[in-house]
Amino acid sequence: MEKVFQYIDENSEQYLNWLIEACNQPSVSAQNRGMIEMKELVKSFLSKVSAEIEEIETERYPIIYGEINNGKEKTLTFYNHYDVQPDDPIEEWLSEPFKVEIREGKIFARGVADNKGNLLARICAVHAYQQVYGELPINLKFVFEGEEEVGSPHLEYFATNFPEKLKTDAMIWEGGTRGVEDRRLNVGLGVKGISYLELVCRGANTDLHSSEAAIIENPAWRLIWALNTLKDKEENILIEGFFDDIAPLSEKEKKYIQSMHFDEEEIKELYGIKSFLKNVTGERLKEVLTAAPTCTICGISSGYIGEGSKTVLPSVAKVKLDFRLVPNQTPERVKELLRNHLDKHGFEDIGILQSHGIHPFNTNPEDPFVDVVLDSISEVYEEKPVILRNLAGSSPMYKMLKNTNIPAVQIGVANQQSNYHAPNENIYIDDYIQGIKVTASVIKNFR
């Protein structure tokens, strides 16, 4: 791979310019902002590696499918997405979100970490390999969707209706980060699922004067009382049956988790906190972060919360809940358990709306493709990687890969302080170049 690595180094400025071009183009799916232009830009990048390109139409933004069929025995697929999060709050950015700025060896732009850096790293790796050797040693497929940041509503449609396009021997999935201090690459073998729900409690048919609170129930209080039954003061989740389906960790999975570097003092200083939940530390902290489910309040709304005062008895109260799920838990089951729990505690009147849900997904750590990726990483990085049973976040892996035996591994170009979904999103230029090299190594080693 020395020739390929040398070519990547010699052409790093060109590959950096490709990424800058991609990041300068807004592509916010939630706001229908720049999506058509970004779709065309993705197709132009795929044309640089002579991929056969097809648009898979959906009700919103198309899935861009690319294929390089060399008639080889093995096929590898890259999954990425070309949409990004909204850029607000704008005032907290130090530079324009959709105009790349490079500072202290970092590239700052919305979407550079999530997920345009990874998307371009895959294409650049293929390009470099082709320039050095001409023909690739394997077949390649590219699945680039434009709706990941709004829940990937059409990814399952793609998997169901285009089984031949999905057919592959393995997949490199978006994601994965690199440590800032220890520089170890985090390799993900899966993701947590998510059940995103909204509880709605209604009172009178309109907001009332707050003096009526002497005789009329306040739905905000009732919602708070309901929420108090979900967790106790020790942060234990109290929903009956919530933990019953969880698959236990294997010894190899535990070993992988404990290999993870987690600088507790650094993270506490970074977040401005004094301790972690339940005062958990050490090995248990790593296990909880990556392998335990959660129940989180994302936001509460009711009545008047504007400037000044307004004496009002609200007619409705709402809360958005986020459950992160681990293997064998499902969004549907969590909603059912929550419904049963609320009914049992006398809150039958509180409605549950499901915004979206994603099942957890995990690749078997014994799958040979995991070793292919780890061997490839050793050719590029001096530091030993951290192998995680699953990342702490969620991704639509299950939607595409359920009922298949396709292994999917996550490696990426971001770092643990890349500010995903936040102002001043960034990656290191060096991590981007290294990400190109390791992708090229996977192409070479997967035979």
Backbone torsions as a table, in degrees:
resi	resn	phi	psi	omega
1	MET	NA	-1.5	-176.5
2	GLU	-58.2	-40.3	-179.7
3	LYS	-64.6	-40.3	179.2
4	VAL	-67.3	-44.7	178.9
5	PHE	-60.9	-41.2	178.6
6	GLN	-63.4	-41.4	179.0
7	TYR	-62.6	-42.0	179.4
8	ILE	-61.9	-44.4	179.0
9	ASP	-62.7	-43.5	-177.4
10	GLU	-68.7	-25.1	-178.7
11	ASN	-112.8	21.7	-177.8
12	SER	-62.0	-34.2	179.8
13	GLU	-65.6	-39.9	177.4
14	GLN	-63.1	-45.1	-178.9
15	TYR	-67.4	-33.1	175.0
16	LEU	-66.5	-40.1	179.0
17	ASN	-65.0	-34.5	175.8
18	TRP	-62.1	-43.3	179.4
19	LEU	-65.9	-41.6	178.3
20	ILE	-60.2	-43.7	178.5
21	GLU	-59.5	-41.7	-180.0
22	ALA	-66.7	-41.2	-176.8
23	CYS	-75.8	-25.1	177.1
24	ASN	-72.9	-14.1	178.8
25	GLN	-94.4	113.7	176.1
26	PRO	-61.1	146.8	176.7
27	SER	-155.3	67.4	-176.1
28	VAL	-96.3	102.3	-176.0
29	SER	-64.4	-34.8	-178.3
30	ALA	-64.9	-21.8	-177.3
31	GLN	-117.5	7.8	-176.8
32	ASN	50.2	49.1	-172.4
33	ARG	-114.5	107.8	174.5
34	GLY	74.2	14.0	-172.9
35	MET	-70.7	-39.1	-180.0
36	ILE	-64.9	-44.3	-179.9
37	GLU	-63.6	-39.2	-179.6
38	MET	-69.7	-37.6	177.3
39	LYS	-57.8	-45.6	-179.9
40	GLU	-66.9	-35.0	179.4
41	LEU	-66.5	-41.5	177.1
42	VAL	-59.8	-42.8	178.9
43	LYS	-63.2	-36.7	179.3
44	SER	-67.6	-35.3	176.9
45	PHE	-67.7	-41.6	179.1
46	LEU	-65.1	-31.0	178.6
47	SER	-67.3	-22.6	179.3
48	LYS	-68.0	-19.7	178.6
49	VAL	-110.9	17.0	175.4
50	SER	58.9	35.6	176.6
51	ALA	-78.8	144.7	169.1
52	GLU	-76.1	124.4	-169.3
53	ILE	-114.2	138.2	178.4
54	GLU	-142.0	139.4	173.4
55	GLU	-94.3	124.7	174.3
56	ILE	-95.9	106.2	-175.4
57	GLU	-69.6	141.8	173.0
58	THR	-130.5	-177.2	178.9
59	GLU	-69.5	-18.0	-179.7
60	ARG	-123.4	-90.1	-174.6
61	TYR	-112.7	135.9	-173.2
62	PRO	-70.4	153.9	168.1
63	ILE	-87.3	127.3	177.9
64	ILE	-91.5	117.5	-178.4
65	TYR	-110.1	129.7	177.1
66	GLY	-127.2	150.0	-179.1
67	GLU	-145.8	136.9	170.8
68	ILE	-122.3	102.6	-176.1
69	ASN	-103.6	109.4	180.0
70	ASN	-102.5	7.1	-177.4
71	GLY	70.3	23.4	-179.0
72	LYS	-84.9	169.5	-176.5
73	GLU	-72.7	-40.4	-174.7
74	LYS	-104.8	148.0	176.6
75	THR	-127.3	131.4	177.3
76	LEU	-117.3	137.6	-179.7
77	THR	-117.0	139.9	173.5
78	PHE	-106.9	124.6	171.9
79	TYR	-105.8	130.0	173.4
80	ASN	-149.5	176.0	175.6
81	HIS	-134.6	147.3	-176.3
82	TYR	-103.5	2.1	174.2
83	ASP	-95.5	157.4	-177.7
84	VAL	-133.1	171.8	177.8
85	GLN	-74.0	157.5	170.4
86	PRO	-57.6	158.2	-173.7
87	ASP	-97.0	-1.1	179.7
88	ASP	-76.1	154.8	2.0
89	PRO	-77.3	118.9	-175.3
90	ILE	-59.3	-37.3	-174.0
91	GLU	-65.1	-14.8	-179.2
92	GLU	-93.1	-3.5	176.2
93	TRP	-80.9	140.9	176.0
94	LEU	-86.9	-13.0	175.4
95	SER	-147.0	169.7	-177.4
96	GLU	-64.8	131.6	-175.3
97	PRO	-59.6	-35.9	-177.3
98	PHE	-110.9	32.5	170.7
99	LYS	-138.8	104.1	-172.1
100	VAL	-56.5	135.3	171.4
101	GLU	-128.5	136.9	179.8
102	ILE	-108.2	123.4	180.0
103	ARG	-138.2	127.7	173.9
104	GLU	52.8	43.5	176.3
105	GLY	78.4	8.3	180.0
106	LYS	-116.0	148.7	174.3
107	ILE	-101.9	122.6	179.9
108	PHE	-108.2	124.6	176.6
109	ALA	-177.2	151.2	173.8
110	ARG	-67.4	128.4	177.1
111	GLY	91.9	-4.0	-176.7
112	VAL	-67.4	-34.4	177.4
113	ALA	-90.2	-37.2	-173.4
114	ASP	-129.2	82.6	19.3
115	ASN	-147.2	20.0	-172.3
116	LYS	-70.8	-29.2	176.7
117	GLY	-61.9	-43.7	177.9
118	ASN	-68.1	-43.3	-178.9
119	LEU	-57.9	-47.1	-179.7
120	LEU	-71.8	-32.9	179.3
121	ALA	-61.4	-38.2	178.5
122	ARG	-64.6	-47.5	-178.2
123	ILE	-65.0	-42.0	-179.8
124	CYS	-63.6	-36.7	178.8
125	ALA	-63.4	-43.4	178.0
126	VAL	-63.6	-43.4	-179.4
127	HIS	-60.1	-47.0	-178.5
128	ALA	-63.1	-43.4	179.4
129	TYR	-61.1	-42.2	179.8
130	GLN	-65.4	-39.2	-178.3
131	GLN	-65.9	-32.0	-178.2
132	VAL	-86.4	-44.7	-172.0
133	TYR	-113.1	-8.1	-179.6
134	GLY	81.9	-85.7	-176.6
135	GLU	-90.4	142.8	177.6
136	LEU	-79.4	151.6	-179.6
137	PRO	-81.1	-6.6	-180.0
138	ILE	-139.9	169.8	170.2
139	ASN	-85.5	149.2	179.6
140	LEU	-128.3	146.1	171.9
141	LYS	-130.7	149.4	178.2
142	PHE	-125.8	127.5	174.3
143	VAL	-122.0	103.8	-177.4
144	PHE	-116.1	108.8	-178.7
145	GLU	-97.6	163.4	-179.1
146	GLY	-116.7	22.1	-175.4
147	GLU	-136.6	17.8	-177.4
148	GLU	-63.4	-38.0	-176.7
149	GLU	-76.5	-2.9	173.6
150	VAL	-120.7	26.1	171.2
151	GLY	96.6	6.1	178.7
152	SER	50.1	55.7	-175.1
153	PRO	-67.1	-16.0	-176.4
154	HIS	-117.3	10.0	179.7
155	LEU	-70.6	-37.7	176.8
156	GLU	-66.7	-34.9	175.5
157	TYR	-59.3	-43.5	178.3
158	PHE	-61.1	-47.6	-177.2
159	ALA	-63.7	-37.4	-176.9
160	THR	-75.8	-39.7	-171.5
161	ASN	-96.4	-10.8	-179.8
162	PHE	-132.2	60.1	-176.0
163	PRO	-60.5	-31.5	179.8
164	GLU	-69.3	-34.0	178.0
165	LYS	-72.5	-30.5	178.4
166	LEU	-77.1	-26.5	-175.0
167	LYS	-56.3	122.9	-177.3
168	THR	-162.4	166.3	178.8
169	ASP	-93.1	-24.1	179.9
170	ALA	-167.1	167.6	-176.1
171	MET	-141.7	136.3	167.1
172	ILE	-98.2	119.9	-173.9
173	TRP	-102.5	151.6	175.9
174	GLU	-56.7	154.5	176.0
175	GLY	113.7	-174.7	-175.5
176	GLY	88.2	140.5	-178.1
177	THR	-133.4	175.0	176.5
178	ARG	-124.6	139.7	178.9
179	GLY	-62.5	146.9	-179.9
180	VAL	-80.2	-42.0	-177.6
181	GLU	-89.0	-51.8	-175.8
182	ASP	-85.8	-12.6	176.6
183	ARG	61.7	19.5	178.2
184	ARG	-82.0	136.8	-179.4
185	LEU	-79.8	129.4	175.5
186	ASN	-88.7	122.4	-179.5
187	VAL	-108.1	120.4	-177.9
188	GLY	-98.6	134.2	175.5
189	LEU	-103.8	10.4	178.7
190	GLY	169.5	-172.0	-177.5
191	VAL	-142.9	156.8	169.0
192	LYS	-73.4	154.7	172.3
193	GLY	-87.8	-179.2	178.0
194	ILE	-147.8	139.5	170.0
195	SER	-123.1	109.6	-176.5
196	TYR	-104.9	113.5	-172.4
197	LEU	-124.5	155.7	173.7
198	GLU	-124.0	128.1	174.3
199	LEU	-97.9	136.5	-178.7
200	VAL	-127.3	124.1	177.5
201	CYS	-118.6	126.6	-176.4
202	ARG	-114.6	144.3	177.5
203	GLY	-115.9	-119.0	176.6
204	ALA	-66.2	166.3	-176.3
205	ASN	-78.7	1.2	176.1
206	THR	-158.4	158.7	173.2
207	ASP	-60.6	145.1	-177.4
208	LEU	-124.8	167.5	172.3
209	HIS	-64.1	139.6	-173.8
210	SER	-64.6	-16.7	176.4
211	SER	-64.2	-23.3	179.2
212	GLU	-70.5	-9.1	-179.5
213	ALA	-64.1	-14.0	177.1
214	ALA	-68.3	-23.9	-175.7
215	ILE	-131.7	-9.5	-176.5
216	ILE	-117.8	134.3	-177.3
217	GLU	-67.6	140.7	177.3
218	ASN	-95.9	115.5	-178.0
219	PRO	-63.8	-23.5	178.2
220	ALA	-66.1	-43.9	176.6
221	TRP	-63.2	-42.3	-177.9
222	ARG	-63.5	-38.2	178.1
223	LEU	-66.2	-40.2	178.3
224	ILE	-62.1	-42.3	179.4
225	TRP	-63.6	-37.3	177.8
226	ALA	-65.9	-43.5	-179.8
227	LEU	-62.5	-33.6	-179.9
228	ASN	-64.7	-18.1	177.6
229	THR	-85.1	-11.9	-177.1
230	LEU	-82.1	-30.6	-178.5
231	LYS	-141.9	147.8	173.1
232	ASP	-97.0	-178.9	-176.2
233	LYS	-68.2	-16.7	177.2
234	GLU	-90.5	10.0	177.0
235	GLU	70.2	20.3	175.8
236	ASN	-82.2	132.1	177.2
237	ILE	-76.3	127.1	-170.8
238	LEU	-106.7	5.9	-178.8
239	ILE	-69.0	122.0	-175.7
240	GLU	-61.1	128.6	178.0
241	GLY	84.6	0.3	-173.6
242	PHE	-61.7	-34.9	-175.7
243	PHE	-97.9	-2.1	-170.0
244	ASP	-63.9	-34.6	-172.0
245	ASP	-92.0	-4.0	-171.4
246	ILE	-67.1	131.9	178.6
247	ALA	-79.6	134.1	179.9
248	PRO	-70.3	156.6	177.6
249	LEU	-76.0	138.9	172.6
250	SER	-79.1	166.3	179.4
251	GLU	-63.2	-37.2	179.2
252	LYS	-67.4	-38.8	178.2
253	GLU	-65.3	-40.0	177.0
254	LYS	-62.8	-40.7	179.2
255	LYS	-63.2	-42.4	177.8
256	TYR	-60.4	-45.3	-177.7
257	ILE	-62.3	-41.9	-177.4
258	GLN	-71.5	-16.9	176.0
259	SER	-74.6	-10.6	-177.8
260	MET	-69.1	133.9	174.2
261	HIS	-88.7	126.4	178.8
262	PHE	-139.7	103.2	-179.5
263	ASP	-81.3	97.9	-173.4
264	GLU	-62.3	-44.4	-177.9
265	GLU	-65.7	-38.9	179.0
266	GLU	-63.5	-44.5	-178.9
267	ILE	-66.4	-40.9	179.0
268	LYS	-63.0	-41.0	177.6
269	GLU	-66.9	-40.4	-179.6
270	LEU	-62.3	-41.5	-177.0
271	TYR	-90.1	-7.7	-179.9
272	GLY	69.6	38.6	-179.9
273	ILE	-120.6	160.7	-177.4
274	LYS	-95.9	-26.9	-178.1
275	SER	-158.0	168.7	176.4
276	PHE	-94.0	163.4	-177.3
277	LEU	-51.7	133.7	-179.5
278	LYS	61.5	16.2	-177.9
279	ASN	58.2	29.3	179.8
280	VAL	-71.0	139.3	178.5
281	THR	-141.8	175.6	171.2
282	GLY	62.7	-141.1	-175.1
283	GLU	-63.2	-37.8	-179.0
284	ARG	-64.5	-34.9	179.6
285	LEU	-61.3	-44.4	179.0
286	LYS	-62.8	-41.7	-178.3
287	GLU	-65.8	-42.2	179.4
288	VAL	-64.0	-43.7	-177.4
289	LEU	-60.1	-42.8	-172.6
290	THR	-98.8	-20.9	-170.8
291	ALA	-128.2	6.0	179.8
292	ALA	-110.0	144.0	176.6
293	PRO	-75.9	165.5	-179.7
294	THR	-133.4	163.2	170.6
295	CYS	-137.9	111.1	-170.0
296	THR	-128.5	135.7	170.6
297	ILE	-83.9	119.4	179.6
298	CYS	-91.9	-25.3	-179.9
299	GLY	-179.7	148.2	178.9
300	ILE	-128.4	139.2	177.2
301	SER	-139.8	137.9	176.6
302	SER	-173.4	142.5	172.8
303	GLY	63.7	-144.2	-175.1
304	TYR	-107.0	124.2	178.3
305	ILE	-128.3	18.8	179.4
306	GLY	-80.7	-172.3	-178.8
307	GLU	-68.4	144.7	179.4
308	GLY	76.0	-160.8	-175.4
309	SER	-118.9	148.9	172.9
310	LYS	-147.5	111.8	-175.8
311	THR	-78.7	96.1	-172.0
312	VAL	-133.5	144.0	169.5
313	LEU	-103.4	106.7	-173.2
314	PRO	-66.1	151.5	179.0
315	SER	-93.2	-15.0	-177.5
316	VAL	-149.4	147.6	175.3
317	ALA	-135.1	139.6	-176.9
318	LYS	-134.5	149.4	174.2
319	VAL	-140.7	140.0	176.0
320	LYS	-103.1	128.1	-177.4
321	LEU	-116.5	142.6	179.8
322	ASP	-123.9	115.8	173.6
323	PHE	-106.0	121.9	172.5
324	ARG	-93.0	130.6	-169.6
325	LEU	-112.9	149.6	179.4
326	VAL	-115.8	169.7	-173.3
327	PRO	-46.4	135.1	-179.2
328	ASN	84.9	-11.1	170.5
329	GLN	-85.9	150.2	177.9
330	THR	-133.7	151.9	177.9
331	PRO	-59.0	-38.7	-178.0
332	GLU	-65.3	-42.3	-179.8
333	ARG	-67.3	-39.0	179.1
334	VAL	-63.9	-41.2	177.2
335	LYS	-62.6	-41.5	178.4
336	GLU	-62.9	-44.4	179.4
337	LEU	-64.4	-39.0	178.6
338	LEU	-64.6	-41.9	178.0
339	ARG	-61.1	-46.2	179.2
340	ASN	-62.0	-39.9	-179.0
341	HIS	-64.5	-48.0	-179.6
342	LEU	-62.6	-42.2	179.6
343	ASP	-62.1	-43.2	-178.2
344	LYS	-61.9	-32.0	-177.8
345	HIS	-96.3	15.0	173.3
346	GLY	84.4	21.8	-179.5
347	PHE	-115.5	44.3	-179.8
348	GLU	-60.8	-25.6	-176.1
349	ASP	-77.6	-16.5	-177.8
350	ILE	-79.2	121.9	-178.4
351	GLY	-83.5	154.4	177.2
352	ILE	-122.7	122.0	174.9
353	LEU	-111.1	132.4	179.2
354	GLN	-98.9	114.7	178.9
355	SER	-74.5	-55.9	175.8
356	HIS	-162.6	161.7	179.1
357	GLY	-146.5	145.1	177.5
358	ILE	-133.1	131.4	178.1
359	HIS	-75.6	149.1	172.1
360	PRO	-68.0	158.5	178.5
361	PHE	-147.3	138.3	178.5
362	ASN	-140.0	138.0	172.7
363	THR	-89.0	139.6	178.0
364	ASN	-61.3	121.8	-178.5
365	PRO	-64.0	-13.9	178.5
366	GLU	-86.3	-5.8	-178.2
367	ASP	-63.3	135.7	-178.2
368	PRO	-57.5	-27.7	-178.9
369	PHE	-64.9	-29.2	177.2
370	VAL	-60.3	-42.6	178.7
371	ASP	-67.1	-35.1	176.8
372	VAL	-59.6	-45.3	-179.5
373	VAL	-66.4	-43.6	-179.1
374	LEU	-64.2	-39.4	176.6
375	ASP	-63.5	-39.1	179.8
376	SER	-66.0	-39.1	178.7
377	ILE	-62.8	-38.6	-178.5
378	SER	-65.2	-21.4	179.1
379	GLU	-79.2	-15.0	-173.9
380	VAL	-115.3	-43.5	-173.8
381	TYR	-102.6	140.2	175.4
382	GLU	-75.4	-33.5	-176.3
383	GLU	-80.5	143.9	174.8
384	LYS	-70.1	139.2	-178.3
385	PRO	-74.2	162.1	170.5
386	VAL	-101.5	124.1	-178.6
387	ILE	-103.4	121.6	-177.2
388	LEU	-110.3	131.0	175.1
389	ARG	-51.8	-42.6	171.1
390	ASN	-158.3	155.9	175.2
391	LEU	-74.8	161.2	-178.4
392	ALA	-72.0	-21.8	-179.3
393	GLY	-91.9	-168.9	-176.1
394	SER	-123.7	156.8	-179.9
395	SER	-158.6	154.8	-173.7
396	PRO	-81.4	38.4	180.0
397	MET	-57.5	-45.1	-175.3
398	TYR	-61.9	-37.6	-177.7
399	LYS	-58.5	-36.5	-178.3
400	MET	-90.6	-34.9	-166.5
401	LEU	-107.9	0.0	178.6
402	LYS	-61.8	147.9	-179.8
403	ASN	62.9	19.5	173.0
404	THR	-122.2	166.3	174.0
405	ASN	-109.4	26.7	-176.9
406	ILE	-78.4	119.8	175.1
407	PRO	-75.9	139.9	179.2
408	ALA	-130.7	128.9	-178.8
409	VAL	-124.1	140.0	-178.1
410	GLN	-105.4	120.6	169.8
411	ILE	-133.5	144.6	-174.7
412	GLY	-149.3	-178.8	-174.4
413	VAL	-109.6	0.9	-179.8
414	ALA	-83.5	174.1	175.3
415	ASN	-126.4	172.2	-173.9
416	GLN	-71.2	-6.0	175.1
417	GLN	-123.3	36.1	-177.3
418	SER	-79.0	-4.3	178.8
419	ASN	59.0	50.0	172.6
420	TYR	-52.1	134.0	173.9
421	HIS	61.7	13.5	-175.3
422	ALA	-127.8	168.5	175.7
423	PRO	-60.8	152.1	176.6
424	ASN	62.7	40.1	174.3
425	GLU	-58.5	140.9	-173.0
426	ASN	-157.3	160.7	166.0
427	ILE	-140.9	160.1	173.1
428	TYR	-79.6	139.5	175.8
429	ILE	-58.5	-41.6	-179.2
430	ASP	-61.4	-39.0	179.3
431	ASP	-66.3	-34.9	177.6
432	TYR	-64.7	-46.1	180.0
433	ILE	-65.8	-41.8	177.0
434	GLN	-62.5	-37.2	178.4
435	GLY	-64.3	-35.1	175.2
436	ILE	-64.0	-43.9	-177.4
437	LYS	-65.4	-43.9	-177.0
438	VAL	-68.7	-33.0	175.0
439	THR	-64.3	-41.6	177.3
440	ALA	-62.5	-36.9	178.6
441	SER	-66.4	-38.7	177.2
442	VAL	-62.1	-41.1	178.1
443	ILE	-59.2	-42.4	-179.5
444	LYS	-70.3	-38.9	-172.5
445	ASN	-84.7	-17.0	-174.9
446	PHE	-88.6	85.7	-178.5
447	ARG	-131.0	NA	NA
